[in-house]
Amino acid sequence: MAAARAILAEDEPLLREELAELLARLWPELEIVAQAADGIAALQALEKHTPDVLFLDISMPGLNGLEVARHASGRCHVVFVTAYDQHTLAAFEQGAADYLLKPVLPARLATTVARLKERIGRPPAALEGLLRELSAKASGYLRWINASQGQTVRVITVDDVCYFQADSKYTRVVTPEGESLIRKPIKELSQELDPRSFWQIHRSTIVNVHAIAGVVRDLRGRTQVRLKRREELLPVSEGYTQLFRQM
């Protein structure tokens, strides 16, 4: 039997290195074919390597672990690496996927490795039910913002935003009716938005999924997002084109 293949997706370098070292000790036959520091890189690695196992941090920049897991469902065995509280961990009791709490303890990882060795060769579990439950437990995402428009401060619900775009030390908030500014870097803003509704498509742009009419490609084959209620097209960086593969 060929050696099992795994991807490690964890945005904290030290934790990722520690997990790799522990796996080398506890499961020396396991081949780690890729490591990813964000959700986009994890999705690309998943498409490229078709692993047997995906160790997946739930909270990552770009695209969170729950979104990556939707693509991995039924394709490989998923082990979530999480700092979530015990209330959220109850969602894992149905057994569709295993989990590791941060910091990862050798004894707990040994238990996970034993389970994975039993599951390798069987069809991976479908994760839709688990992901729905985990998503329902997620809370605290930004719902509205105070944005400056000239001398006026507007209260804007995030559902009304078409996209956010970095503008020096500010971020532009673009709605169907116009534009405003907030004093918050887009990197910080990306951590406060619900990743199910807002996708980062460029290092400077986050788009509301519900505002997307479709995607087009220019004469050079570059992907651009077309919006429902705005005329401009938004360029998509090559690293984020995976998001639109199923559109």
Backbone as JSON, one array per atom type, in Angstrom:
{
  "sequence": "MAAARAILAEDEPLLREELAELLARLWPELEIVAQAADGIAALQALEKHTPDVLFLDISMPGLNGLEVARHASGRCHVVFVTAYDQHTLAAFEQGAADYLLKPVLPARLATTVARLKERIGRPPAALEGLLRELSAKASGYLRWINASQGQTVRVITVDDVCYFQADSKYTRVVTPEGESLIRKPIKELSQELDPRSFWQIHRSTIVNVHAIAGVVRDLRGRTQVRLKRREELLPVSEGYTQLFRQM",
  "N": [[0.85, -1.2, 0.0], [0.54, 2.21, -0.85], [2.21, 5.01, 0.69], [0.44, 7.11, 2.96], [-0.74, 10.4, 2.16], [-0.45, 13.82, 3.07], [-1.68, 17.14, 3.79], [-0.74, 20.09, 5.47], [-2.42, 22.7, 6.84], [-2.12, 25.66, 8.26], [-1.97, 28.8, 9.74], [-0.14, 29.81, 11.54], [3.23, 29.82, 11.75], [4.97, 28.55, 13.66], [3.3, 26.73, 15.03], [2.59, 25.15, 12.87], [5.05, 24.02, 12.16], [5.6, 22.58, 14.51], [3.52, 20.72, 14.46], [4.18, 19.3, 12.15], [6.61, 18.16, 12.95], [5.78, 16.53, 15.09], [4.11, 14.75, 13.74], [5.98, 13.5, 12.09], [7.3, 12.02, 13.95], [5.31, 10.41, 15.14], [4.0, 9.23, 13.03], [5.76, 8.15, 10.9], [5.65, 7.14, 8.3], [3.93, 8.74, 6.93], [3.51, 10.97, 4.27], [4.11, 14.29, 3.92], [2.87, 16.36, 1.7], [2.45, 19.01, 1.13], [2.46, 22.3, 2.61], [0.48, 24.88, 3.98], [-0.17, 28.34, 4.5], [-2.41, 29.86, 4.5], [-5.94, 30.07, 3.65], [-6.42, 30.14, 0.86], [-4.04, 29.13, -0.26], [-4.2, 26.59, 0.85], [-6.44, 25.55, -0.45], [-5.5, 25.52, -3.09], [-3.41, 23.68, -2.81], [-4.88, 21.42, -2.15], [-6.25, 20.94, -4.55], [-4.11, 20.4, -6.23], [-2.62, 18.24, -5.12], [-4.31, 16.19, -4.22], [-4.72, 14.89, -1.5], [-4.64, 12.28, 1.07], [-5.2, 12.96, 3.65], [-6.13, 15.92, 5.36], [-4.93, 18.29, 7.43], [-6.35, 20.86, 9.06], [-6.54, 24.18, 9.88], [-9.09, 25.99, 11.48], [-9.45, 28.76, 11.6], [-8.24, 30.92, 9.4], [-6.46, 33.31, 7.33], [-7.67, 34.92, 4.29], [-9.25, 32.67, 3.21], [-11.38, 30.88, 5.18], [-11.02, 27.93, 7.32], [-13.41, 26.45, 7.32], [-14.58, 27.0, 4.87], [-12.65, 25.95, 3.13], [-12.88, 23.31, 3.91], [-15.35, 22.64, 2.86], [-14.77, 22.26, 0.2], [-13.11, 20.09, 0.47], [-14.72, 18.1, 1.41], [-15.73, 14.77, 1.4], [-13.63, 14.13, -0.24], [-11.15, 13.86, 0.97], [-9.78, 12.79, 4.14], [-10.48, 14.8, 6.88], [-8.92, 16.67, 9.41], [-9.61, 18.88, 11.83], [-7.87, 21.64, 13.13], [-7.99, 23.46, 15.96], [-8.87, 26.27, 18.07], [-11.24, 26.5, 19.27], [-13.99, 26.77, 21.61], [-15.31, 24.52, 24.18], [-18.06, 24.23, 23.84], [-18.44, 24.58, 21.1], [-16.91, 22.46, 20.2], [-18.51, 20.3, 20.64], [-19.86, 19.86, 18.33], [-18.32, 18.15, 16.87], [-18.81, 15.64, 17.74], [-20.34, 13.9, 16.27], [-18.63, 12.53, 14.67], [-17.85, 12.84, 12.0], [-15.55, 14.15, 11.31], [-12.26, 14.45, 12.67], [-10.65, 16.26, 15.39], [-8.15, 18.55, 16.59], [-7.02, 20.18, 19.45], [-5.55, 23.37, 19.95], [-2.76, 24.23, 22.04], [-1.31, 21.54, 20.16], [-1.26, 18.38, 21.57], [1.01, 15.67, 22.08], [-0.06, 13.12, 22.9], [-2.78, 13.34, 22.28], [-2.63, 13.74, 19.52], [-1.56, 11.28, 18.79], [-3.75, 9.61, 19.22], [-5.45, 10.58, 17.22], [-3.93, 9.94, 14.94], [-4.01, 7.15, 15.06], [-6.75, 6.73, 14.57], [-6.94, 7.78, 11.99], [-5.32, 6.02, 10.52], [-6.92, 3.78, 10.57], [-9.01, 4.67, 9.0], [-7.98, 5.31, 6.51], [-8.16, 4.39, 3.17], [-10.83, 3.89, 3.25], [-13.88, 5.44, 2.03], [-13.79, 8.97, 2.31], [-15.52, 10.96, 4.77], [-18.59, 12.75, 4.21], [-18.97, 16.17, 4.87], [-20.96, 18.04, 5.17], [-23.11, 18.31, 7.06], [-21.75, 18.66, 9.53], [-20.34, 21.02, 8.93], [-22.4, 22.85, 8.58], [-23.35, 22.99, 11.2], [-21.11, 23.95, 12.59], [-20.8, 26.41, 11.32], [-23.14, 27.66, 12.09], [-22.61, 28.08, 14.74], [-20.69, 29.97, 14.69], [-19.97, 33.32, 15.49], [-20.15, 36.9, 16.11], [-19.25, 38.34, 13.93], [-18.67, 41.27, 11.93], [-21.35, 43.54, 11.58], [-22.31, 46.07, 10.98], [-21.03, 49.29, 10.01], [-19.38, 52.41, 10.74], [-18.91, 54.91, 8.52], [-17.06, 57.44, 6.82], [-18.22, 60.08, 4.8], [-17.35, 62.65, 3.12], [-18.08, 65.32, 5.19], [-19.84, 63.91, 6.62], [-20.95, 61.2, 8.66], [-21.76, 57.97, 7.93], [-23.95, 55.27, 8.72], [-23.58, 52.04, 7.85], [-24.84, 48.95, 6.89], [-23.18, 45.83, 6.64], [-24.2, 44.09, 4.79], [-25.11, 45.69, 2.77], [-22.9, 46.48, 1.42], [-20.96, 46.47, -1.52], [-18.26, 46.03, -2.14], [-15.06, 46.13, -0.45], [-12.15, 48.15, -0.5], [-8.68, 48.63, -0.33], [-7.16, 51.74, 0.46], [-4.59, 53.48, 0.71], [-3.95, 54.32, 4.03], [-6.53, 54.02, 4.67], [-9.75, 52.39, 4.13], [-11.81, 51.92, 1.39], [-15.31, 51.92, 1.26], [-17.64, 50.54, -0.66], [-20.78, 50.94, -1.96], [-23.95, 50.33, -3.69], [-24.91, 52.91, -3.94], [-22.81, 54.7, -3.61], [-19.56, 55.82, -2.33], [-17.61, 55.48, 0.66], [-15.34, 56.11, 3.42], [-13.35, 54.28, 5.75], [-11.39, 54.21, 8.73], [-9.61, 51.86, 8.85], [-7.36, 49.28, 8.28], [-7.39, 47.05, 5.46], [-6.52, 44.47, 5.91], [-6.96, 44.04, 8.63], [-9.71, 44.4, 8.65], [-10.57, 42.2, 7.17], [-10.49, 40.08, 8.95], [-12.71, 40.47, 10.46], [-14.99, 40.13, 9.03], [-17.65, 38.03, 7.85], [-16.61, 35.09, 6.46], [-18.18, 33.53, 4.82], [-19.72, 35.24, 3.41], [-18.1, 37.26, 2.46], [-15.45, 37.54, 0.29], [-11.97, 37.6, -0.11], [-10.46, 38.79, -2.94], [-8.29, 39.89, -3.98], [-5.22, 41.32, -2.89], [-5.89, 43.83, -2.08], [-8.65, 43.98, -2.14], [-11.89, 43.09, -1.04], [-14.79, 41.32, -1.65], [-18.36, 41.37, -1.59], [-20.04, 38.42, -1.65], [-22.72, 38.15, -2.36], [-23.13, 40.3, -3.96], [-22.07, 39.74, -6.37], [-22.36, 39.37, -9.82], [-21.26, 37.78, -11.75], [-18.36, 36.25, -13.32], [-15.79, 37.37, -15.51], [-13.41, 37.19, -18.23], [-10.58, 38.95, -19.35], [-8.88, 40.0, -22.41], [-6.37, 38.97, -22.02], [-6.82, 36.8, -20.52], [-7.2, 37.19, -17.82], [-8.94, 37.03, -14.75], [-11.95, 38.68, -13.83], [-14.28, 40.24, -11.64], [-17.7, 40.73, -12.08], [-20.17, 42.98, -11.06], [-23.47, 43.18, -9.57], [-24.76, 45.65, -9.18], [-23.03, 47.67, -9.77], [-20.87, 49.34, -12.09], [-18.12, 49.0, -12.54], [-15.42, 46.66, -13.07], [-13.88, 44.18, -11.07], [-10.59, 43.27, -10.53], [-9.21, 39.98, -10.17], [-6.79, 38.46, -8.27], [-4.32, 36.07, -9.27], [-3.9, 34.05, -7.38], [-6.35, 33.83, -6.13], [-8.23, 32.88, -7.87], [-9.22, 30.33, -7.65], [-11.48, 30.45, -6.1], [-13.59, 30.87, -7.79], [-13.97, 28.74, -9.38], [-16.17, 27.03, -9.49], [-18.16, 28.62, -10.4]],
  "CA": [[0.0, 0.0, 0.0], [1.32, 3.45, -0.92], [2.19, 5.81, 1.91], [-0.6, 8.14, 3.01], [-0.26, 11.74, 1.83], [-1.16, 14.8, 3.89], [-1.43, 18.58, 3.69], [-0.88, 20.82, 6.72], [-2.88, 24.07, 6.6], [-2.09, 26.36, 9.54], [-1.37, 30.09, 9.44], [0.91, 30.14, 12.5], [4.38, 29.0, 11.34], [5.51, 27.73, 14.74], [2.37, 25.61, 15.24], [2.68, 24.27, 11.7], [6.31, 23.27, 12.28], [5.46, 21.63, 15.61], [2.65, 19.64, 14.01], [4.95, 18.49, 11.2], [7.6, 17.39, 13.71], [5.07, 15.49, 15.83], [3.66, 13.73, 12.79], [7.16, 12.74, 11.66], [7.64, 11.09, 15.04], [4.22, 9.5, 15.44], [3.54, 8.58, 11.8], [6.89, 8.4, 9.99], [5.34, 6.75, 6.92], [3.09, 9.77, 6.32], [4.21, 11.92, 3.4], [3.51, 15.63, 3.91], [3.12, 16.8, 0.32], [2.37, 20.47, 1.04], [2.07, 23.07, 3.78], [-0.19, 26.11, 3.55], [-0.28, 29.34, 5.56], [-3.7, 30.55, 4.4], [-6.97, 29.24, 3.05], [-6.26, 30.06, -0.59], [-2.95, 28.18, -0.52], [-4.7, 25.26, 1.21], [-7.33, 25.11, -1.53], [-4.65, 25.22, -4.24], [-2.7, 22.43, -2.52], [-5.88, 20.35, -2.22], [-6.5, 20.65, -5.96], [-2.89, 19.92, -6.88], [-2.02, 17.02, -4.56], [-5.32, 15.17, -3.86], [-4.17, 14.15, -0.35], [-5.5, 11.38, 1.83], [-5.53, 13.63, 4.91], [-5.94, 17.37, 5.41], [-4.94, 18.9, 8.76], [-6.9, 22.15, 8.63], [-6.87, 25.21, 10.87], [-10.41, 26.55, 11.2], [-9.37, 30.21, 11.44], [-7.1, 31.3, 8.57], [-6.74, 34.45, 6.46], [-7.97, 34.66, 2.88], [-10.4, 31.77, 3.13], [-11.22, 30.16, 6.44], [-10.98, 26.48, 7.23], [-14.72, 25.88, 7.02], [-14.78, 27.1, 3.42], [-11.76, 24.96, 2.52], [-13.43, 21.98, 4.2], [-16.46, 22.38, 1.92], [-14.16, 21.72, -1.02], [-12.47, 18.82, 0.79], [-15.73, 17.14, 1.85], [-15.86, 13.58, 0.58], [-12.45, 13.95, -1.09], [-10.06, 13.41, 1.82], [-10.1, 12.8, 5.56], [-10.16, 16.13, 7.41], [-8.71, 16.85, 10.85], [-9.61, 20.31, 12.13], [-7.0, 22.12, 14.2], [-8.85, 24.55, 16.4], [-8.81, 26.81, 19.43], [-12.63, 26.75, 19.62], [-14.35, 26.37, 22.97], [-15.91, 23.19, 24.33], [-19.42, 24.25, 23.29], [-18.31, 24.37, 19.66], [-16.34, 21.14, 19.96], [-19.58, 19.3, 20.68], [-20.28, 19.6, 16.95], [-17.49, 17.09, 16.3], [-19.12, 14.35, 18.34], [-20.96, 13.0, 15.3], [-17.58, 11.69, 14.15], [-17.57, 13.04, 10.57], [-14.16, 14.58, 11.22], [-11.58, 14.53, 13.96], [-10.16, 17.6, 15.67], [-7.05, 18.71, 17.52], [-7.03, 21.47, 20.12], [-4.27, 24.06, 20.09], [-1.62, 23.62, 21.35], [-1.5, 20.11, 19.9], [-0.54, 17.52, 22.52], [1.42, 14.41, 21.44], [-0.97, 12.01, 23.2], [-4.02, 13.53, 21.51], [-2.31, 13.51, 18.12], [-1.39, 9.84, 18.62], [-5.1, 9.06, 19.08], [-5.92, 10.96, 15.89], [-3.18, 9.15, 13.96], [-4.56, 5.79, 15.08], [-8.05, 6.77, 13.88], [-6.72, 8.0, 10.56], [-4.8, 4.79, 9.93], [-8.07, 2.89, 10.37], [-9.92, 5.23, 7.99], [-7.33, 5.37, 5.2], [-8.66, 3.32, 2.32], [-12.29, 4.0, 3.21], [-14.31, 6.72, 1.47], [-13.85, 10.05, 3.3], [-16.87, 11.36, 5.18], [-19.17, 14.01, 3.77], [-18.89, 17.06, 6.03], [-21.94, 19.12, 5.07], [-23.84, 18.48, 8.31], [-20.83, 19.23, 10.5], [-20.01, 22.39, 8.56], [-23.57, 23.68, 8.88], [-23.42, 23.2, 12.64], [-20.0, 24.82, 12.98], [-21.09, 27.76, 10.81], [-24.21, 28.23, 12.91], [-22.05, 28.46, 16.03], [-19.8, 31.12, 14.51], [-20.66, 34.57, 15.82], [-19.27, 38.02, 16.35], [-18.79, 39.01, 12.72], [-19.08, 42.66, 11.76], [-22.69, 43.67, 10.99], [-22.48, 47.42, 10.46], [-19.83, 50.11, 10.16], [-19.49, 53.87, 10.63], [-18.02, 55.31, 7.44], [-17.07, 58.88, 6.53], [-18.5, 60.53, 3.43], [-17.2, 64.09, 3.3], [-18.21, 65.69, 6.6], [-20.93, 63.11, 7.18], [-20.67, 59.82, 9.05], [-22.88, 57.1, 7.57], [-24.03, 53.93, 9.3], [-23.81, 51.14, 6.71], [-24.82, 47.52, 7.21], [-22.23, 45.18, 5.74], [-24.94, 43.44, 3.71], [-25.31, 46.66, 1.69], [-21.6, 46.79, 0.81], [-20.58, 45.68, -2.7], [-16.89, 45.59, -1.9], [-14.12, 46.97, 0.29], [-10.89, 48.25, -1.23], [-7.64, 49.37, 0.39], [-6.85, 53.06, -0.08], [-3.56, 53.98, 1.62], [-4.21, 53.85, 5.39], [-7.98, 53.9, 4.79], [-10.4, 51.4, 3.29], [-13.01, 52.39, 0.71], [-16.51, 51.11, 1.42], [-18.37, 50.83, -1.88], [-22.16, 50.44, -2.01], [-24.57, 50.72, -4.97], [-25.2, 54.35, -3.96], [-21.62, 55.55, -3.57], [-18.37, 55.37, -1.62], [-17.26, 56.11, 1.93], [-14.05, 55.67, 3.91], [-13.2, 53.93, 7.16], [-9.99, 54.21, 9.18], [-9.25, 50.5, 9.26], [-6.68, 48.57, 7.18], [-8.2, 45.96, 4.93], [-6.08, 43.22, 6.53], [-7.69, 43.93, 9.9], [-11.13, 44.26, 8.33], [-10.84, 40.86, 6.66], [-10.68, 39.17, 10.07], [-13.97, 40.79, 11.14], [-16.1, 39.87, 8.12], [-18.06, 36.64, 7.72], [-16.01, 34.57, 5.22], [-19.18, 32.92, 3.96], [-20.33, 36.3, 2.62], [-17.1, 38.18, 1.93], [-14.27, 36.85, -0.21], [-10.84, 38.41, -0.56], [-10.15, 38.4, -4.31], [-7.05, 40.59, -4.31], [-4.68, 41.77, -1.6], [-6.5, 45.11, -1.73], [-10.09, 43.98, -2.39], [-12.79, 42.08, -0.48], [-16.07, 41.51, -2.32], [-19.55, 40.72, -1.04], [-20.43, 37.34, -2.56], [-24.09, 38.36, -2.82], [-23.12, 41.4, -4.92], [-21.42, 39.28, -7.59], [-23.23, 38.94, -10.92], [-20.56, 36.73, -12.47], [-16.95, 36.52, -13.58], [-15.43, 37.46, -16.93], [-11.97, 37.19, -18.47], [-10.19, 39.92, -20.36], [-8.18, 39.43, -23.57], [-5.18, 38.27, -21.54], [-7.24, 35.66, -19.71], [-7.25, 37.53, -16.4], [-10.29, 36.95, -14.2], [-12.5, 39.89, -13.24], [-15.61, 40.08, -11.07], [-18.74, 41.67, -12.52], [-21.09, 43.22, -9.96], [-24.88, 43.33, -9.94], [-25.27, 47.02, -9.11], [-21.94, 48.61, -10.04], [-20.39, 49.17, -13.46], [-16.71, 48.65, -12.62], [-15.0, 45.27, -12.93], [-12.86, 44.03, -10.03], [-9.6, 42.25, -10.89], [-8.99, 38.88, -9.24], [-5.41, 37.98, -8.3], [-4.24, 34.67, -9.71], [-4.0, 33.16, -6.24], [-7.72, 33.75, -5.64], [-9.15, 32.42, -8.92], [-9.83, 29.07, -7.23], [-12.79, 30.72, -5.51], [-14.62, 30.99, -8.81], [-13.91, 27.56, -10.25], [-17.49, 26.4, -9.63], [-19.15, 29.61, -10.84]],
  "C": [[0.89, 1.25, 0.0], [1.18, 4.23, 0.38], [1.08, 6.85, 1.82], [0.04, 9.51, 2.78], [-1.1, 12.77, 2.58], [-0.76, 16.22, 3.52], [-1.63, 19.18, 5.08], [-1.26, 22.26, 6.39], [-3.04, 24.77, 7.95], [-1.35, 27.67, 9.33], [-0.28, 30.51, 10.42], [2.11, 29.24, 12.23], [4.9, 28.07, 12.43], [4.62, 26.52, 15.0], [2.44, 24.62, 14.08], [3.94, 23.41, 11.76], [6.21, 22.21, 13.38], [4.6, 20.44, 15.2], [3.39, 18.72, 13.05], [5.96, 17.61, 11.93], [6.94, 16.26, 14.49], [4.61, 14.37, 14.91], [4.82, 12.88, 12.3], [7.55, 11.7, 12.69], [6.58, 10.02, 15.22], [3.74, 8.71, 14.22], [4.61, 8.78, 10.73], [6.61, 8.04, 8.54], [4.53, 7.82, 6.18], [3.94, 10.73, 5.49], [3.46, 13.26, 3.41], [3.86, 16.27, 2.57], [3.06, 18.31, 0.17], [2.02, 21.05, 2.4], [1.51, 24.39, 3.3], [-0.37, 27.04, 4.74], [-1.58, 30.14, 5.5], [-4.67, 29.66, 3.64], [-6.85, 29.09, 1.55], [-5.18, 29.05, -0.95], [-3.39, 26.75, -0.19], [-5.58, 24.7, 0.1], [-6.52, 24.74, -2.78], [-3.92, 23.89, -4.03], [-3.65, 21.23, -2.6], [-6.13, 19.95, -3.67], [-5.29, 19.99, -6.62], [-2.48, 18.52, -6.42], [-3.01, 15.9, -4.25], [-4.85, 14.31, -2.69], [-5.16, 13.15, 0.22], [-6.03, 12.07, 3.09], [-5.24, 15.12, 4.79], [-6.04, 17.81, 6.86], [-5.23, 20.38, 8.54], [-7.24, 23.06, 9.8], [-8.21, 25.82, 10.51], [-10.32, 28.04, 10.89], [-8.09, 30.57, 10.69], [-7.46, 32.51, 7.73], [-7.04, 34.02, 5.04], [-9.24, 33.87, 2.69], [-10.32, 30.9, 4.36], [-11.35, 28.65, 6.25], [-12.31, 25.84, 6.9], [-15.0, 25.92, 5.52], [-13.89, 26.09, 2.69], [-12.33, 23.56, 2.71], [-14.6, 21.64, 3.29], [-15.93, 21.79, 0.62], [-13.55, 20.33, -0.77], [-13.47, 17.72, 1.14], [-15.87, 15.98, 0.87], [-14.65, 13.27, -0.29], [-11.24, 13.47, -0.3], [-10.52, 13.45, 3.27], [-9.6, 14.11, 6.16], [-9.99, 16.06, 8.93], [-8.64, 18.35, 11.09], [-8.66, 20.59, 13.29], [-7.62, 23.42, 14.69], [-8.55, 25.02, 17.82], [-10.23, 27.08, 19.92], [-12.94, 26.22, 21.01], [-15.09, 25.03, 22.98], [-17.31, 23.11, 23.76], [-19.39, 23.97, 21.79], [-17.8, 22.97, 19.35], [-17.38, 20.03, 20.01], [-20.05, 18.95, 19.28], [-19.5, 18.44, 16.34], [-17.9, 15.7, 16.78], [-19.78, 13.38, 17.37], [-19.92, 12.17, 14.56], [-17.27, 11.85, 12.68], [-16.13, 13.46, 10.34], [-13.57, 14.6, 12.61], [-11.12, 15.97, 14.18], [-8.99, 17.52, 16.64], [-7.15, 20.1, 18.13], [-5.62, 22.06, 20.16], [-4.01, 24.37, 21.57], [-1.8, 22.11, 21.24], [-0.63, 19.29, 20.85], [-0.2, 16.19, 21.84], [0.44, 13.26, 21.68], [-2.26, 12.12, 22.39], [-3.78, 13.29, 20.03], [-2.13, 12.02, 17.85], [-2.74, 9.15, 18.45], [-5.66, 9.35, 17.69], [-5.24, 10.14, 14.8], [-3.73, 7.73, 13.9], [-5.9, 5.73, 14.36], [-7.87, 6.91, 12.38], [-6.21, 6.74, 9.87], [-5.92, 3.78, 9.68], [-8.94, 3.35, 9.21], [-9.31, 5.27, 6.59], [-7.77, 4.16, 4.37], [-10.17, 3.27, 2.26], [-12.67, 5.33, 2.56], [-14.35, 7.79, 2.56], [-15.29, 10.48, 3.57], [-17.29, 12.65, 4.48], [-19.32, 14.91, 5.0], [-19.99, 18.11, 6.08], [-22.67, 19.37, 6.39], [-22.98, 19.13, 9.39], [-20.56, 20.69, 10.2], [-21.18, 23.33, 8.81], [-23.64, 23.99, 10.37], [-22.31, 24.13, 13.12], [-20.25, 26.26, 12.52], [-22.15, 28.44, 11.65], [-23.69, 28.71, 14.25], [-21.12, 29.67, 15.92], [-20.58, 32.41, 14.78], [-19.64, 35.69, 15.94], [-18.75, 38.71, 15.1], [-19.38, 40.41, 12.64], [-20.43, 42.72, 11.05], [-22.94, 45.05, 10.41], [-21.22, 48.22, 10.75], [-20.2, 51.59, 10.11], [-18.46, 54.32, 9.61], [-18.18, 56.79, 7.14], [-17.33, 59.13, 5.05], [-18.51, 62.06, 3.48], [-17.2, 64.41, 4.79], [-19.27, 64.87, 7.33], [-20.44, 61.72, 7.55], [-21.91, 58.99, 8.77], [-22.8, 55.79, 8.34], [-24.45, 52.99, 8.18], [-23.81, 49.7, 7.21], [-23.92, 46.82, 6.2], [-22.94, 44.47, 4.59], [-25.15, 44.37, 2.52], [-24.02, 46.99, 0.94], [-21.36, 45.88, -0.39], [-19.16, 45.14, -2.55], [-16.14, 46.6, -1.05], [-12.81, 46.99, -0.49], [-9.91, 49.13, -0.46], [-7.34, 50.68, -0.33], [-5.9, 53.73, 0.91], [-3.85, 53.45, 3.03], [-5.71, 53.73, 5.67], [-8.46, 52.68, 4.0], [-11.66, 52.02, 2.69], [-14.14, 51.4, 0.93], [-17.44, 51.47, 0.27], [-19.73, 50.14, -1.85], [-22.75, 50.81, -3.37], [-24.78, 52.23, -5.08], [-23.97, 55.23, -3.97], [-20.5, 54.95, -2.75], [-18.18, 56.16, -0.33], [-15.9, 55.57, 2.34], [-14.14, 55.28, 5.38], [-11.71, 53.89, 7.49], [-9.62, 52.83, 9.72], [-8.56, 49.82, 8.08], [-7.49, 47.36, 6.73], [-7.79, 44.61, 5.52], [-6.81, 42.99, 7.85], [-9.17, 43.7, 9.65], [-11.47, 42.84, 7.9], [-11.08, 39.85, 7.77], [-12.02, 39.37, 10.77], [-15.2, 40.49, 10.29], [-16.39, 38.37, 8.03], [-17.51, 36.08, 6.4], [-16.99, 33.85, 4.31], [-19.79, 33.96, 3.02], [-19.33, 37.23, 1.95], [-15.83, 37.42, 1.56], [-13.19, 37.86, -0.55], [-10.44, 37.91, -1.93], [-8.85, 39.03, -4.8], [-6.5, 41.07, -2.97], [-5.3, 43.08, -1.15], [-8.01, 45.12, -1.82], [-10.79, 42.8, -1.73], [-14.17, 42.34, -1.06], [-17.18, 40.77, -1.58], [-20.03, 39.68, -2.05], [-21.82, 37.59, -3.16], [-24.2, 39.52, -3.82], [-22.54, 40.99, -6.27], [-22.46, 38.82, -8.61], [-22.59, 37.79, -11.69], [-19.09, 37.08, -12.6], [-16.72, 36.53, -15.09], [-13.91, 37.4, -17.03], [-11.64, 38.19, -19.57], [-9.4, 39.23, -21.47], [-6.92, 38.67, -23.18], [-5.53, 37.08, -20.66], [-7.32, 35.93, -18.23], [-8.7, 37.59, -15.92], [-10.7, 38.28, -13.58], [-13.91, 39.6, -12.74], [-16.54, 41.17, -11.62], [-19.79, 41.76, -11.42], [-22.51, 43.43, -10.45], [-25.29, 44.79, -10.06], [-24.17, 48.07, -9.21], [-21.4, 48.31, -11.43], [-18.96, 48.65, -13.53], [-16.5, 47.14, -12.48], [-13.87, 45.21, -11.9], [-11.87, 42.94, -10.42], [-9.42, 41.22, -9.77], [-7.54, 38.44, -9.37], [-5.39, 36.49, -8.63], [-4.42, 33.69, -8.56], [-5.41, 32.96, -5.72], [-8.71, 33.22, -6.69], [-9.82, 31.1, -8.58], [-11.23, 29.27, -6.67], [-13.91, 30.64, -6.52], [-14.67, 29.78, -9.74], [-15.28, 26.96, -10.49], [-18.55, 27.39, -10.1], [-19.27, 29.59, -12.36]]
}
